[in-house]
Amino acid sequence: MVELARLRVCFLAGTLGQGGAERQLFYLLKTLREQGATVQLLSLTRGEFWESPIAELGVDVRWVGQAQSRLTRLASITREVKTFRPDILQSQHFYTNLYAVGAARLLKIREIGALRCDGISEVAEHGRALGTLSLRWPRVIAANSQAAIDYAVQAGRSKTSLFFLPNAIDATQFLTRNGNAQPSNGVVRLLAAGRLEEQKRLDRLIRLLAQLRRQSPVPFRVVIAGDGPLRSQLERQTAEAGLSDLVEFRGLVREMKTAYHEADIFLLTSDFEGTPNVVLEAMASGLPVLATNVGGVPDVVEHGVTGFLAAPQAETELTSLLQQLIEQPQLRARLGNAARARIEQRHALHRLPRMLTDLYRLALA
């Protein structure tokens, strides 16, 4: 029987920026600290968003990314791990898997790799050689979507070496909006959130909005929270579609709770995903979700129960489903209430100790 209080776990992260994987890292470290485990964090970057909140948990955060050379970085990681003497070295990002494998094998300890999104995109992004090795070499891999596990099995990994570790959130941070939401004055408020990059396909969202404006008599407004390399391109597309009066590009939002409470519907139009934190947070806030049926999204959003799903290419269907949500407030309320209940049942933080116990039992077997 694995007892979390007796474990020493060292995490290896590629970045501590304001992303979903980094938020999940914070929750993992917080849970382990609360359970009495001894934890350390090694990071290839420093001075980023999550470093201070993690340090405030009492976690020793060490920078191991001084060198550009991969071998030199591996040597630095190995020295820190040797000093800390963990039972497990756990990678939090796919691209740090091989560092974890190398240090763990040199020190004869157990390692856990990470696999996010749908798996396909992770491997492709890192090239065939490095991507394949990063997928195959860790003894155990924790994946945050069932789609990623299915892909890993198809790629030749044993299913018994894969562990489904779904994203969790602090649902108490996103209480239902009763009494909190600002008045809408009859305007239905839509929200999309994420980094403004190709994966998120916000160009698709803008096309849906242009079609919706022609079809629906109900007025609506849209907030896009986030920043990234495609912002100026998306703003131009919005202007060319005649939607500048309806769409607000809010930029990077550090505290999303207010944005969720101001919204009536949450939108996700990505080409690929794992288990998106923004979807979990929106659902915990009592919002119905309209999303593309990709990656781990259908593990969270049940079509017709907590929101609506459609294939990424089915833009006509996506527009029709969004129109239903905009024009039917009772439908929004029913789906939003079910969404909140789904998060409390399946993705609340209180489930993490049990899941981590099972993961580390597998890793140490």
HELIX and SHEET records of a PDB file:
HELIX    1   1 LEU A    4  ARG A    6  5                                   3    
HELIX    2   2 GLY A   20  GLU A   34  1                                  15    
HELIX    3   3 GLU A   51  GLU A   56  1                                   6    
HELIX    4   4 ARG A   70  PHE A   84  1                                  15    
HELIX    5   5 PHE A   94  THR A   96  5                                   3    
HELIX    6   6 ASN A   97  LEU A  107  1                                  11    
HELIX    7   7 ILE A  120  GLU A  125  1                                   6    
HELIX    8   8 ARG A  128  ARG A  136  1                                   9    
HELIX    9   9 GLN A  146  GLN A  154  1                                   9    
HELIX   10  10 LYS A  159  SER A  161  5                                   3    
HELIX   11  11 ALA A  171  PHE A  174  5                                   4    
HELIX   12  12 GLU A  198  LYS A  200  5                                   3    
HELIX   13  13 LEU A  202  GLN A  215  1                                  14    
HELIX   14  14 ARG A  231  GLU A  240  1                                  10    
HELIX   15  15 LYS A  257  GLU A  262  1                                   6    
HELIX   16  16 ASN A  277  ALA A  284  1                                   8    
HELIX   17  17 VAL A  297  VAL A  300  1                                   4    
HELIX   18  18 GLU A  315  GLU A  327  1                                  13    
HELIX   19  19 PRO A  329  ARG A  346  1                                  18    
HELIX   20  20 LEU A  349  ARG A  351  5                                   3    
HELIX   21  21 LEU A  352  LEU A  364  1                                  13    
SHEET    1   A 7 ASP A  60  TRP A  63  0                                        
SHEET    2   A 7 THR A  38  SER A  43  1                                        
SHEET    3   A 7 ARG A   8  ALA A  13  1                                        
SHEET    4   A 7 ILE A  88  SER A  91  1                                        
SHEET    5   A 7 ARG A 110  LEU A 115  1                                        
SHEET    6   A 7 VAL A 140  ALA A 143  1                                        
SHEET    7   A 7 LEU A 162  PHE A 164  1                                        
SHEET    1   B 6 VAL A 247  GLY A 251  0                                        
SHEET    2   B 6 PHE A 220  ALA A 225  1                                        
SHEET    3   B 6 VAL A 188  ALA A 193  1                                        
SHEET    4   B 6 ILE A 265  LEU A 268  1                                        
SHEET    5   B 6 VAL A 289  THR A 292  1                                        
SHEET    6   B 6 GLY A 307  ALA A 310  1                                        
END                                                                             
